[in-house]
């Protein structure tokens, strides 16, 4: 769709979460574009940035069942396995903005080719107080071989955890400037982290002054940034 000199591209959300990920290169009508920022929610005045809603979740490492972060839930509601770490600062997928790139390095091209680490989880949709799925066991000579679950409706979530070839595989997410909506590089995000440590030593007044300008957060599993990792999730019913 075109309008006011801009071109709008649409993808299925399960494709867009990777194809339109932070820093991705997009080829369109013979030109090359790079994803540089997202459209942040607007404040009540229509000008300033609104509140960015971040969520938390836990995913069962045994069966992949998705759990919204609720107090007191420490085992999987589906298979009973103890849940692992919490995915924090998850950011729902937003409309992205690109800029044209005439030249790119071979490293950038390789990162774009390798792509992102994606995680898929699911959650059955309850029906009238019922769990929304049926369970069955597969028996061979009276011994249980496997268990199966069937549900006619479920939420499927895909989370972008970061580049596949990131420097530290244990660190998930991307750095995002929550004032301008701009994706930051690892070096820019690390510099903001160091500046934030300096702010704490400079005194409370100075901290308040600096954080009002432009601060970045790291969004987890599907990640974007501003103070730690952020995660990007998309769900479908």
LODO-970644 format. One record per residue (C-alpha): residue in one letter; residue number from 1; x, y, z. Coordinates in pm, 1 decimal. Layout:
# LODO-970644
@residuo a num NUM c1 X c2 Y c3 Z $
...
***
This chain:
# LODO-970644
@residuo x num 1 c1 0.0 c2 0.0 c3 0.0 $
@residuo x num 2 c1 138.7 c2 340.9 c3 -93.5 $
@residuo x num 3 c1 65.5 c2 686.1 c3 41.5 $
@residuo x num 4 c1 246.9 c2 1017.1 c3 95.4 $
@residuo x num 5 c1 562.6 c2 883.4 c3 -61.7 $
@residuo x num 6 c1 585.1 c2 584.5 c3 172.2 $
@residuo x num 7 c1 550.3 c2 217.4 c3 89.9 $
@residuo x num 8 c1 380.8 c2 -24.7 c3 326.2 $
@residuo x num 9 c1 476.3 c2 -390.8 c3 325.2 $
@residuo x num 10 c1 274.0 c2 -655.4 c3 502.6 $
@residuo x num 11 c1 372.1 c2 -1003.7 c3 611.8 $
@residuo x num 12 c1 204.6 c2 -1273.3 c3 814.4 $
@residuo x num 13 c1 299.7 c2 -1206.4 c3 1174.5 $
@residuo x num 14 c1 476.4 c2 -1538.2 c3 1211.6 $
@residuo x num 15 c1 700.0 c2 -1439.1 c3 920.7 $
@residuo x num 16 c1 732.1 c2 -1071.7 c3 1009.0 $
@residuo x num 17 c1 878.3 c2 -1141.3 c3 1352.4 $
@residuo x num 18 c1 1192.8 c2 -1266.5 c3 1176.5 $
@residuo x num 19 c1 1184.7 c2 -1086.9 c3 840.1 $
@residuo x num 20 c1 1121.3 c2 -748.8 c3 1004.5 $
@residuo x num 21 c1 1340.3 c2 -807.8 c3 1309.9 $
@residuo x num 22 c1 1582.5 c2 -542.2 c3 1442.6 $
@residuo x num 23 c1 1842.1 c2 -448.7 c3 1181.6 $
@residuo x num 24 c1 1697.1 c2 -683.7 c3 918.6 $
@residuo x num 25 c1 1760.9 c2 -607.7 c3 551.2 $
@residuo x num 26 c1 1454.6 c2 -597.3 c3 326.7 $
@residuo x num 27 c1 1474.0 c2 -598.7 c3 -52.6 $
@residuo x num 28 c1 1185.9 c2 -430.9 c3 -233.4 $
@residuo x num 29 c1 1155.9 c2 -327.5 c3 -597.8 $
@residuo x num 30 c1 1529.9 c2 -336.8 c3 -654.2 $
@residuo x num 31 c1 1618.7 c2 -133.0 c3 -343.5 $
@residuo x num 32 c1 1759.9 c2 -236.2 c3 -6.3 $
@residuo x num 33 c1 1611.9 c2 -118.1 c3 324.6 $
@residuo x num 34 c1 1708.5 c2 -178.4 c3 686.6 $
@residuo x num 35 c1 1476.3 c2 -198.6 c3 986.2 $
@residuo x num 36 c1 1591.3 c2 81.7 c3 1217.7 $
@residuo x num 37 c1 1304.5 c2 151.8 c3 1457.3 $
@residuo x num 38 c1 949.0 c2 73.9 c3 1563.5 $
@residuo x num 39 c1 640.3 c2 289.6 c3 1600.8 $
@residuo x num 40 c1 601.8 c2 339.4 c3 1974.5 $
@residuo x num 41 c1 258.6 c2 398.2 c3 2129.5 $
@residuo x num 42 c1 171.9 c2 767.2 c3 2155.7 $
@residuo x num 43 c1 89.8 c2 951.4 c3 2475.4 $
@residuo x num 44 c1 -237.8 c2 1122.4 c3 2543.9 $
@residuo x num 45 c1 -113.5 c2 1446.1 c3 2387.2 $
@residuo x num 46 c1 -54.4 c2 1262.3 c3 2058.8 $
@residuo x num 47 c1 306.9 c2 1381.8 c3 2043.2 $
@residuo x num 48 c1 512.0 c2 1226.7 c3 2320.5 $
@residuo x num 49 c1 583.1 c2 855.1 c3 2350.9 $
@residuo x num 50 c1 325.7 c2 659.2 c3 2545.8 $
@residuo x num 51 c1 383.7 c2 380.2 c3 2793.4 $
@residuo x num 52 c1 546.9 c2 71.2 c3 2645.9 $
@residuo x num 53 c1 374.6 c2 -236.6 c3 2785.0 $
@residuo x num 54 c1 616.0 c2 -517.3 c3 2866.7 $
@residuo x num 55 c1 514.6 c2 -860.2 c3 2991.0 $
@residuo x num 56 c1 671.4 c2 -1165.7 c3 3150.0 $
@residuo x num 57 c1 619.3 c2 -1534.0 c3 3078.4 $
@residuo x num 58 c1 755.5 c2 -1878.4 c3 3152.9 $
@residuo x num 59 c1 782.0 c2 -2158.8 c3 2897.9 $
@residuo x num 60 c1 805.1 c2 -2524.5 c3 2995.6 $
@residuo x num 61 c1 1135.1 c2 -2665.6 c3 2872.5 $
@residuo x num 62 c1 981.4 c2 -3014.6 c3 2853.8 $
@residuo x num 63 c1 661.6 c2 -2961.5 c3 2647.5 $
@residuo x num 64 c1 680.7 c2 -2595.3 c3 2535.1 $
@residuo x num 65 c1 363.9 c2 -2487.5 c3 2719.6 $
@residuo x num 66 c1 332.7 c2 -2110.3 c3 2765.0 $
@residuo x num 67 c1 255.4 c2 -1959.9 c3 3107.0 $
@residuo x num 68 c1 177.3 c2 -1592.7 c3 3172.3 $
@residuo x num 69 c1 382.3 c2 -1478.7 c3 3470.8 $
@residuo x num 70 c1 153.7 c2 -1547.5 c3 3768.6 $
@residuo x num 71 c1 260.3 c2 -1564.1 c3 4129.9 $
@residuo x num 72 c1 263.2 c2 -1917.4 c3 4268.1 $
@residuo x num 73 c1 296.1 c2 -2105.0 c3 3936.8 $
@residuo x num 74 c1 620.6 c2 -2301.0 c3 3953.6 $
@residuo x num 75 c1 529.0 c2 -2618.9 c3 3766.2 $
@residuo x num 76 c1 392.6 c2 -2663.4 c3 3414.8 $
@residuo x num 77 c1 12.0 c2 -2663.6 c3 3404.2 $
@residuo x num 78 c1 20.0 c2 -2916.4 c3 3120.3 $
@residuo x num 79 c1 287.8 c2 -3177.3 c3 3202.8 $
@residuo x num 80 c1 379.7 c2 -3099.8 c3 3564.3 $
@residuo x num 81 c1 749.3 c2 -3032.2 c3 3498.2 $
@residuo x num 82 c1 916.2 c2 -2767.3 c3 3712.6 $
@residuo x num 83 c1 937.1 c2 -2438.9 c3 3522.6 $
@residuo x num 84 c1 1269.3 c2 -2272.2 c3 3449.3 $
@residuo x num 85 c1 1366.8 c2 -1907.9 c3 3420.9 $
@residuo x num 86 c1 1120.4 c2 -1627.2 c3 3355.8 $
@residuo x num 87 c1 1134.1 c2 -1443.8 c3 3023.4 $
@residuo x num 88 c1 1121.8 c2 -1077.1 c3 3118.9 $
@residuo x num 89 c1 1054.3 c2 -752.8 c3 2932.6 $
@residuo x num 90 c1 862.9 c2 -916.5 c3 2649.9 $
@residuo x num 91 c1 747.3 c2 -662.8 c3 2393.9 $
@residuo x num 92 c1 448.3 c2 -735.6 c3 2166.1 $
@residuo x num 93 c1 529.2 c2 -698.8 c3 1798.1 $
@residuo x num 94 c1 499.5 c2 -345.2 c3 1661.3 $
@residuo x num 95 c1 494.9 c2 -176.7 c3 1319.8 $
@residuo x num 96 c1 853.2 c2 -120.7 c3 1206.5 $
@residuo x num 97 c1 1016.2 c2 164.1 c3 1012.1 $
@residuo x num 98 c1 1303.8 c2 124.1 c3 766.1 $
@residuo x num 99 c1 1558.8 c2 344.2 c3 592.4 $
@residuo x num 100 c1 1723.2 c2 289.6 c3 258.1 $
@residuo x num 101 c1 2075.1 c2 143.4 c3 253.4 $
@residuo x num 102 c1 2291.7 c2 186.2 c3 -52.9 $
@residuo x num 103 c1 2586.2 c2 -14.5 c3 74.4 $
@residuo x num 104 c1 2630.7 c2 -283.7 c3 337.9 $
@residuo x num 105 c1 2928.9 c2 -480.4 c3 462.2 $
@residuo x num 106 c1 2976.4 c2 -852.9 c3 412.4 $
@residuo x num 107 c1 2933.2 c2 -898.3 c3 791.8 $
@residuo x num 108 c1 2591.8 c2 -731.4 c3 780.8 $
@residuo x num 109 c1 2488.3 c2 -946.9 c3 487.0 $
@residuo x num 110 c1 2598.8 c2 -1261.7 c3 670.9 $
@residuo x num 111 c1 2412.1 c2 -1167.3 c3 990.5 $
@residuo x num 112 c1 2100.2 c2 -1107.5 c3 786.2 $
@residuo x num 113 c1 2138.2 c2 -1446.3 c3 617.2 $
@residuo x num 114 c1 2185.7 c2 -1636.3 c3 943.6 $
@residuo x num 115 c1 1883.2 c2 -1466.0 c3 1097.6 $
@residuo x num 116 c1 1734.7 c2 -1483.2 c3 1446.5 $
@residuo x num 117 c1 1682.7 c2 -1740.6 c3 1718.9 $
@residuo x num 118 c1 1308.3 c2 -1800.3 c3 1747.7 $
@residuo x num 119 c1 1118.7 c2 -1984.4 c3 2019.6 $
@residuo x num 120 c1 766.1 c2 -2122.7 c3 1968.7 $
@residuo x num 121 c1 529.6 c2 -2197.9 c3 2258.3 $
@residuo x num 122 c1 159.4 c2 -2275.1 c3 2288.0 $
@residuo x num 123 c1 -129.3 c2 -2257.5 c3 2532.7 $
@residuo x num 124 c1 -468.7 c2 -2425.9 c3 2505.2 $
@residuo x num 125 c1 -774.4 c2 -2199.7 c3 2520.5 $
@residuo x num 126 c1 -1014.2 c2 -2297.4 c3 2805.8 $
@residuo x num 127 c1 -1378.4 c2 -2366.9 c3 2715.9 $
@residuo x num 128 c1 -1643.3 c2 -2282.3 c3 2972.3 $
@residuo x num 129 c1 -1424.7 c2 -2366.4 c3 3269.1 $
@residuo x num 130 c1 -1283.7 c2 -2678.6 c3 3102.2 $
@residuo x num 131 c1 -912.7 c2 -2707.8 c3 3014.1 $
@residuo x num 132 c1 -976.7 c2 -2688.7 c3 2636.6 $
@residuo x num 133 c1 -796.1 c2 -3010.9 c3 2547.4 $
@residuo x num 134 c1 -831.1 c2 -3389.5 c3 2572.3 $
@residuo x num 135 c1 -549.5 c2 -3620.0 c3 2681.3 $
@residuo x num 136 c1 -487.9 c2 -3977.8 c3 2576.1 $
@residuo x num 137 c1 -223.5 c2 -4242.4 c3 2635.1 $
@residuo x num 138 c1 -64.3 c2 -4472.6 c3 2377.2 $
@residuo x num 139 c1 -28.9 c2 -4825.0 c3 2516.2 $
@residuo x num 140 c1 181.7 c2 -5108.8 c3 2377.1 $
@residuo x num 141 c1 134.2 c2 -5449.4 c3 2545.1 $
@residuo x num 142 c1 -20.5 c2 -5271.7 c3 2840.9 $
@residuo x num 143 c1 276.7 c2 -5036.1 c3 2885.6 $
@residuo x num 144 c1 241.7 c2 -4663.7 c3 2826.2 $
@residuo x num 145 c1 453.5 c2 -4561.0 c3 2527.3 $
@residuo x num 146 c1 347.4 c2 -4197.5 c3 2490.5 $
@residuo x num 147 c1 85.2 c2 -3943.5 c3 2585.0 $
@residuo x num 148 c1 -102.5 c2 -3715.9 c3 2346.0 $
@residuo x num 149 c1 -312.7 c2 -3401.0 c3 2388.1 $
@residuo x num 150 c1 -568.0 c2 -3260.0 c3 2144.0 $
@residuo x num 151 c1 -729.0 c2 -2918.0 c3 2154.4 $
@residuo x num 152 c1 -938.7 c2 -2752.4 c3 1883.1 $
@residuo x num 153 c1 -806.7 c2 -2406.5 c3 1974.1 $
@residuo x num 154 c1 -475.8 c2 -2278.0 c3 2107.7 $
@residuo x num 155 c1 -261.7 c2 -1966.0 c3 2126.9 $
@residuo x num 156 c1 68.1 c2 -2003.4 c3 1941.5 $
@residuo x num 157 c1 342.8 c2 -1760.3 c3 2037.6 $
@residuo x num 158 c1 671.7 c2 -1697.1 c3 1859.7 $
@residuo x num 159 c1 942.1 c2 -1509.2 c3 2046.3 $
@residuo x num 160 c1 1249.5 c2 -1352.9 c3 1887.6 $
@residuo x num 161 c1 1536.5 c2 -1419.2 c3 2129.7 $
@residuo x num 162 c1 1809.0 c2 -1237.7 c3 1938.5 $
@residuo x num 163 c1 2058.9 c2 -1288.9 c3 1659.4 $
@residuo x num 164 c1 2178.9 c2 -1646.6 c3 1613.7 $
@residuo x num 165 c1 2539.8 c2 -1526.8 c3 1607.3 $
@residuo x num 166 c1 2532.0 c2 -1281.0 c3 1894.5 $
@residuo x num 167 c1 2845.8 c2 -1233.5 c3 2101.4 $
@residuo x num 168 c1 2702.1 c2 -1388.5 c3 2416.4 $
@residuo x num 169 c1 2445.5 c2 -1667.1 c3 2347.9 $
@residuo x num 170 c1 2327.4 c2 -1645.6 c3 2710.6 $
@residuo x num 171 c1 2219.9 c2 -1282.5 c3 2671.1 $
@residuo x num 172 c1 1884.7 c2 -1254.9 c3 2495.2 $
@residuo x num 173 c1 1712.2 c2 -960.4 c3 2339.6 $
@residuo x num 174 c1 1782.7 c2 -632.2 c3 2164.9 $
@residuo x num 175 c1 1851.0 c2 -280.2 c3 2283.8 $
@residuo x num 176 c1 1567.6 c2 -37.1 c3 2214.6 $
@residuo x num 177 c1 1555.2 c2 337.3 c3 2271.6 $
@residuo x num 178 c1 1217.5 c2 372.0 c3 2443.7 $
@residuo x num 179 c1 1199.9 c2 744.0 c3 2368.9 $
@residuo x num 180 c1 1259.5 c2 737.2 c3 1993.0 $
@residuo x num 181 c1 1181.7 c2 373.1 c3 1921.9 $
@residuo x num 182 c1 1522.1 c2 322.3 c3 1758.8 $
@residuo x num 183 c1 1698.9 c2 -12.4 c3 1767.2 $
@residuo x num 184 c1 2048.5 c2 19.9 c3 1911.4 $
@residuo x num 185 c1 2358.1 c2 -181.7 c3 1834.2 $
@residuo x num 186 c1 2523.5 c2 -392.7 c3 2103.2 $
@residuo x num 187 c1 2796.2 c2 -130.3 c3 2146.6 $
@residuo x num 188 c1 2540.9 c2 151.7 c3 2179.7 $
@residuo x num 189 c1 2337.3 c2 -47.8 c3 2430.1 $
@residuo x num 190 c1 2644.9 c2 -138.7 c3 2633.9 $
@residuo x num 191 c1 2746.1 c2 228.7 c3 2642.5 $
@residuo x num 192 c1 2403.1 c2 320.6 c3 2778.6 $
@residuo x num 193 c1 2444.5 c2 55.9 c3 3049.1 $
@residuo x num 194 c1 2779.4 c2 208.1 c3 3149.8 $
@residuo x num 195 c1 2632.6 c2 558.3 c3 3145.1 $
@residuo x num 196 c1 2351.5 c2 438.7 c3 3370.4 $
@residuo x num 197 c1 2605.0 c2 308.3 c3 3623.1 $
@residuo x num 198 c1 2776.6 c2 649.5 c3 3614.8 $
@residuo x num 199 c1 2439.2 c2 814.1 c3 3673.6 $
@residuo x num 200 c1 2387.7 c2 619.0 c3 3995.5 $
@residuo x num 201 c1 2714.9 c2 752.9 c3 4125.9 $
@residuo x num 202 c1 2639.1 c2 1108.1 c3 4012.8 $
@residuo x num 203 c1 2339.1 c2 1147.3 c3 4241.2 $
@residuo x num 204 c1 1959.8 c2 1118.5 c3 4219.2 $
@residuo x num 205 c1 1902.3 c2 1461.0 c3 4064.9 $
@residuo x num 206 c1 2142.1 c2 1392.6 c3 3780.9 $
@residuo x num 207 c1 1987.1 c2 1050.7 c3 3723.3 $
@residuo x num 208 c1 1640.5 c2 1196.0 c3 3683.6 $
@residuo x num 209 c1 1770.8 c2 1453.8 c3 3439.9 $
@residuo x num 210 c1 1949.1 c2 1203.2 c3 3218.5 $
@residuo x num 211 c1 1684.6 c2 932.5 c3 3212.8 $
@residuo x num 212 c1 1437.5 c2 1190.0 c3 3083.9 $
@residuo x num 213 c1 1631.2 c2 1227.6 c3 2760.3 $
@residuo x num 214 c1 1687.9 c2 895.9 c3 2585.5 $
@residuo x num 215 c1 1741.7 c2 568.6 c3 2766.5 $
@residuo x num 216 c1 1758.4 c2 218.9 c3 2619.9 $
@residuo x num 217 c1 1622.5 c2 -110.3 c3 2752.9 $
@residuo x num 218 c1 1700.6 c2 -463.8 c3 2655.9 $
@residuo x num 219 c1 1391.0 c2 -657.0 c3 2565.6 $
@residuo x num 220 c1 1404.3 c2 -1026.3 c3 2645.2 $
@residuo x num 221 c1 1326.7 c2 -1345.5 c3 2458.9 $
@residuo x num 222 c1 1170.0 c2 -1144.3 c3 2196.3 $
@residuo x num 223 c1 1390.7 c2 -869.1 c3 2301.5 $
@residuo x num 224 c1 1420.5 c2 -499.6 c3 2272.0 $
@residuo x num 225 c1 1609.4 c2 -269.3 c3 2498.2 $
@residuo x num 226 c1 1623.8 c2 -15.6 c3 2766.4 $
@residuo x num 227 c1 1765.6 c2 -140.9 c3 3095.7 $
@residuo x num 228 c1 1787.4 c2 -507.7 c3 3049.3 $
@residuo x num 229 c1 1673.0 c2 -767.5 c3 2787.3 $
@residuo x num 230 c1 1319.5 c2 -746.3 c3 2627.4 $
@residuo x num 231 c1 1130.2 c2 -1010.5 c3 2444.7 $
@residuo x num 232 c1 920.9 c2 -989.1 c3 2134.7 $
@residuo x num 233 c1 613.7 c2 -1213.6 c3 2114.2 $
@residuo x num 234 c1 335.1 c2 -1277.4 c3 1869.3 $
@residuo x num 235 c1 35.9 c2 -1497.1 c3 1927.0 $
@residuo x num 236 c1 -229.9 c2 -1644.1 c3 1699.8 $
@residuo x num 237 c1 -553.6 c2 -1822.3 c3 1768.9 $
***
